[in-house]
Amino acid sequence: AQTVTQSQPEMSVQEAETVTLSCTYDTSESDYYLFWYKQPPSRQMILVIRQEAYKQQNATENRFSVNFQKAAKSFSLKISDSQLGDAAMYFCAYRGGVGSEKLVFGKGTKLTVNP
Amino acid sequence: EPEVTQTPSHQVTQMGQEVILRCVPISNHLYFYWYRQILGQKVEFLVSFYNNEISEKSEIFDDQFSVERPDGSNFTLKIRSTKLEDSAMYFCASSVERDSRTQYFGPGTRLLVL
């Protein structure tokens, strides 16, 4: 079974600085999809960014980018120019390419942004 | 921008009671999901639903749980006889197609079983 590991339960960053959140996963599949979701105090799950495993280019969405290392099974999220509104729980999630629709989540990283 | 909605936002119930959690997925989406998050723990997959039938379910989704799409807009999760350990945040999600790869989540229903 696939597993997702987020080794940093908590991280903090100064406003306007850059922070990187780590995620590793375990799978025997070659085709899959990876996601970062943000969960602010309101607890709604908001999609931040996604990456298709077949794409070599790292995904970017404005201030958010990923470092996808397929061989190392690593999928880190970089937040540039951090803002107070970025404070939230961040979940890494995996979805297989064939036969399964479920998302497998990591335990999450709580990000604090200091003014 | 269209979004997934869920009602109620909070529900308190007594152990042994039945609860129905409601979701309105994004209107052109065809695949629907329920997840739950026990406080302080991972988000866990419960069930996926397509074309009026369950397409995948986890071991958590036992006979106490059922899902239904009673009309063209609502998607419900029923827990027949709630247990204390059912207390959690329940998230509904939807995707436009199986291969869209992106599931859009609702704001969740916080269920407390006393």
Interface residues (C-beta under 8 A of the other chain):
Chain A: Y33 F35 Y37 S42 R43 Q44 M45 I46 L47 R50 E52 F91 A93 R95 S100 E101 K102 L103 V104 F105 G106 K107 G108
Chain B: Y31 Y33 Y35 Q41 K42 V43 E44 F45 S48 S55 E56 S58 M89 F91 A93 S95 R98 R101 T102 Q103 Y104 F105 G106 P107 G108 R110
